[in-house]
Every structure is written in structure tokens, then in C-alpha cells.
Amino acid sequence: MSTAARLSHKSALVLLPPSNIQAPIETVRRVHDTHFARWPPHINLIYPLLERPSVQSEGSSLPELKERIRSRIMEITRHIEPFHMSLLTDGPKSFIHSKNSRTVWLQPSSDLVSSLQAALQTQFAECDHDQRPFVPHLSLGQAKTDAQQTQLCGMLNKGVTDRIIESETKELPWLVDSVYVIERKGFKDRFKIVGAIKLREA
């Protein structure tokens, strides 16, 4: 990792799901995700990101994304078309951390998420803290046992059935047309959007 880069776990470059599919996700996360209060539902693209990506503009009460960071992101996004994908809710996957610890997550249906992430990573090569292969995922929560994971999956499937009746394939449809920079002040604070950059926006 570059010694000149100052990375921060208080900022991230992410995809945020549209509001119309968040309800069943948040129903599960509220119960099972220890990070519910701090993180919105999301797919990380680059985390940690650069330190202090936003600035408080004069006359504005809200922080705004620094122009140099916005420009770097747009160098990539202006060449990428918006795309449709789904979150596959029938049989969520899990990362096994130890015998009694796993993270349950939803897989996006499109490989274009990985392509988008790889392109952005070339623009932010200094953000190389995580050396593991990129696995696009939206975390639902944590489970200690198979039984807890089954309970979590059942809650999700009920939420999808109740709220998205027409979804016979148990998928949550998502038009990916923007990437977001989110930031928090302290480690116990909630991440907030400080910049939204549309795909294919010159």
C-alpha cells in the first residue's frame, strides 16, 4: 500500500439499493445485523476509501464530495452504462469466519458489478488495503449456527413474498445507475451520502 495514501474506515465508495427493494432487506438487517445502526444496505466497491472525502461548503449545512475525488470517479463512470441486475434472495450465501461466526449475504446477479469495481480500483490504486479477491455482496447479518442462518433466510423470503408479490423468482430487481461516496464522523456514527455520481454522466 502506498505510504502517501491516507485511507479511512470512515468513508466508502458503494452501491446503494433503490428504496423500493429495501424493505425486506432492512427487516432482516434490523434483527440480525450488528452494523444496522451504522451502515445503510450497500455493496462495497472500495472500502476503506480516502480520508476526509468531503468538505463543508460555504453557505451549505451539508458536506459535499471534494471535486478532485468526484472527478476521479467520473473518469471511470462516464464510460460505463447503467445496467440492470437483481439480488438473488433464494438461498443467500455466507462467509464463514469461524466455527460460530458467519456473515450471510445476497449475491448480485450480474458480473458487471465486478467490472465496475475493477475499473474504479484502477483509478484508486492507492486504496489497496484489502488484498482479498473482490466478492460483490450485500450483507444481511450475522449468524452463529445453521439454524440461525435458516431463520434469517426465512425472514427474508417472507419479506420478499409479502412486499414483492410479482417476484416469482425471488429476486430483488435493481437498476444500477449511480455510485455513492458515504462518510461518517465517528466509528459509532451512521454513514451518510456525501456524493452521488451517475453512470455515463459526462
C-alpha positions as CSV (number, residue, x, y, z in Angstrom):
1,M,0.0,0.0,0.0
2,S,1.3,3.4,-0.9
3,T,2.7,5.2,2.2
4,A,1.4,8.5,0.8
5,A,-2.2,7.3,0.8
6,R,-4.3,8.1,3.9
7,L,-7.1,5.7,3.9
8,S,-10.1,5.8,6.3
9,H,-12.7,3.3,7.5
10,K,-15.0,6.3,7.9
11,S,-15.5,6.6,4.1
12,A,-16.5,4.1,1.4
13,L,-17.4,4.0,-2.3
14,V,-20.6,1.9,-2.6
15,L,-23.7,0.9,-4.5
16,L,-27.0,1.6,-2.6
17,P,-30.1,-0.4,-3.5
18,P,-33.2,1.5,-4.7
19,S,-35.7,2.4,-2.0
20,N,-38.4,0.1,-3.5
21,I,-36.4,-3.1,-2.6
22,Q,-35.0,-2.1,0.8
23,A,-37.9,-3.0,3.0
24,P,-37.4,-6.8,3.1
25,I,-33.6,-6.3,3.4
26,E,-34.0,-3.9,6.3
27,T,-36.5,-6.1,8.1
28,V,-33.8,-8.8,8.3
29,R,-30.9,-6.4,9.0
30,R,-32.8,-4.7,11.8
31,V,-32.8,-8.1,13.7
32,H,-29.7,-9.8,12.5
33,D,-27.1,-7.2,11.5
34,T,-25.0,-5.7,14.3
35,H,-24.0,-3.0,11.9
36,F,-27.6,-1.9,11.1
37,A,-27.4,1.4,13.0
38,R,-24.1,2.5,11.3
39,W,-24.4,1.2,7.8
40,P,-27.2,1.5,5.2
41,P,-27.8,-1.5,3.0
42,H,-25.0,-1.4,0.5
43,I,-22.5,-3.2,-1.7
44,N,-18.9,-2.0,-1.0
45,L,-16.9,-1.1,-4.1
46,I,-13.9,0.4,-2.3
47,Y,-13.5,0.3,1.4
48,P,-11.7,1.9,3.2
49,L,-11.6,4.9,0.9
50,L,-9.5,8.1,1.2
51,E,-9.6,10.1,4.4
52,R,-12.0,13.1,4.5
53,P,-13.5,12.8,1.1
54,S,-16.0,15.7,1.7
55,V,-15.8,19.4,2.5
56,Q,-18.2,21.8,4.2
57,S,-19.0,24.4,1.5
58,E,-19.7,28.0,2.5
59,G,-23.4,28.6,2.8
60,S,-24.3,24.9,2.9
61,S,-25.2,22.9,6.0
62,L,-24.3,19.6,4.4
63,P,-20.9,18.2,3.4
64,E,-20.1,17.9,-0.3
65,L,-17.8,15.5,-2.0
66,K,-14.4,17.0,-2.9
67,E,-14.2,17.9,-6.6
68,R,-10.9,16.1,-7.1
69,I,-12.5,12.8,-5.8
70,R,-15.7,13.3,-7.8
71,S,-13.5,13.9,-10.9
72,R,-11.6,10.7,-10.4
73,I,-14.7,8.7,-10.0
74,M,-16.3,10.3,-13.1
75,E,-13.2,9.4,-15.2
76,I,-14.5,5.8,-14.8
77,T,-18.3,6.2,-14.6
78,R,-18.6,8.4,-17.7
79,H,-17.6,5.3,-19.7
80,I,-20.0,2.8,-18.0
81,E,-23.6,2.4,-19.0
82,P,-26.3,1.9,-16.3
83,F,-27.2,-1.8,-16.0
84,H,-30.0,-4.0,-14.6
85,M,-29.3,-6.7,-12.1
86,S,-31.1,-8.5,-9.2
87,L,-30.2,-9.6,-5.7
88,L,-30.7,-13.3,-5.5
89,T,-32.7,-14.0,-2.4
90,D,-33.4,-17.7,-2.8
91,G,-30.6,-19.2,-0.8
92,P,-28.4,-16.4,0.5
93,K,-24.7,-17.2,0.7
94,S,-22.3,-16.8,3.7
95,F,-18.8,-16.0,4.6
96,I,-17.6,-18.4,7.3
97,H,-15.3,-16.6,9.8
98,S,-15.0,-19.3,12.4
99,K,-17.0,-22.3,13.8
100,N,-19.5,-20.0,15.4
101,S,-19.4,-16.9,13.2
102,R,-20.6,-16.3,9.7
103,T,-21.9,-13.3,7.7
104,V,-25.0,-14.0,5.5
105,W,-25.2,-12.1,2.3
106,L,-27.1,-11.6,-1.0
107,Q,-25.3,-12.1,-4.3
108,P,-25.9,-9.7,-7.3
109,S,-26.9,-11.5,-10.5
110,S,-24.6,-9.5,-12.8
111,D,-20.9,-9.7,-13.3
112,L,-21.0,-6.1,-14.3
113,V,-20.7,-5.2,-10.6
114,S,-17.2,-6.8,-10.5
115,S,-16.3,-5.0,-13.8
116,L,-17.4,-1.7,-12.3
117,Q,-15.4,-2.3,-9.2
118,A,-12.3,-3.3,-11.1
119,A,-12.5,-0.1,-13.2
120,L,-12.8,2.1,-10.1
121,Q,-10.0,0.3,-8.4
122,T,-7.6,1.3,-11.2
123,Q,-8.5,4.9,-10.5
124,F,-8.0,4.5,-6.8
125,A,-5.0,2.1,-6.8
126,E,-3.8,3.6,-3.5
127,C,-6.9,2.1,-1.8
128,D,-5.5,-1.4,-1.7
129,H,-5.9,-2.1,2.0
130,D,-8.0,-5.3,1.3
131,Q,-5.9,-7.7,-0.8
132,R,-8.6,-10.4,-1.0
133,P,-10.4,-11.1,-4.3
134,F,-13.4,-8.8,-4.7
135,V,-16.7,-10.6,-4.0
136,P,-19.7,-8.4,-4.6
137,H,-22.3,-8.8,-1.8
138,L,-24.9,-7.1,0.3
139,S,-24.7,-8.2,3.9
140,L,-27.9,-9.2,5.6
141,G,-26.5,-10.1,9.1
142,Q,-24.5,-12.4,11.2
143,A,-25.3,-16.0,12.3
144,K,-23.6,-18.4,14.7
145,T,-25.3,-21.6,13.5
146,D,-27.1,-23.2,10.5
147,A,-30.3,-22.8,12.4
148,Q,-29.8,-19.1,12.8
149,Q,-29.0,-18.8,9.1
150,T,-32.1,-20.7,8.2
151,Q,-34.2,-18.4,10.4
152,L,-32.6,-15.3,8.7
153,C,-33.3,-16.7,5.2
154,G,-36.9,-17.5,6.2
155,M,-37.4,-13.9,7.4
156,L,-36.0,-12.6,4.1
157,N,-38.2,-14.9,1.9
158,K,-41.3,-13.9,3.8
159,G,-40.4,-10.2,3.4
160,V,-39.9,-10.7,-0.4
161,T,-43.2,-12.6,-0.7
162,D,-45.1,-10.1,1.3
163,R,-43.8,-7.0,-0.4
164,I,-42.9,-8.0,-3.9
165,I,-45.8,-10.3,-4.8
166,E,-44.9,-10.4,-8.5
167,S,-41.4,-11.7,-7.9
168,E,-41.9,-15.4,-8.6
169,T,-38.1,-15.9,-8.9
170,K,-37.5,-14.4,-5.5
171,E,-35.2,-11.7,-6.9
172,L,-34.9,-8.1,-5.9
173,P,-34.6,-6.0,-9.2
174,W,-32.1,-3.2,-9.2
175,L,-31.2,-0.6,-11.8
176,V,-27.6,0.4,-11.1
177,D,-27.3,3.9,-12.4
178,S,-25.1,5.6,-9.7
179,V,-22.3,5.1,-7.3
180,Y,-22.1,6.8,-3.9
181,V,-19.5,8.0,-1.6
182,I,-20.6,7.7,2.0
183,E,-18.9,9.0,5.1
184,R,-19.3,9.1,8.9
185,K,-17.8,11.4,11.5
186,G,-17.0,8.8,14.1
187,F,-16.9,5.0,14.2
188,K,-20.2,4.8,16.1
189,D,-21.9,7.3,13.8
190,R,-24.1,6.4,10.8
191,F,-22.7,6.7,7.3
192,K,-24.3,9.4,5.2
193,I,-24.2,10.1,1.5
194,V,-21.7,12.9,0.6
195,G,-21.6,12.3,-3.1
196,A,-23.7,10.6,-5.8
197,I,-22.2,10.1,-9.3
198,K,-24.3,8.8,-12.1
199,L,-23.0,6.2,-14.6
200,R,-22.4,7.5,-18.1
201,E,-22.5,11.2,-16.9
202,A,-20.0,13.3,-18.8
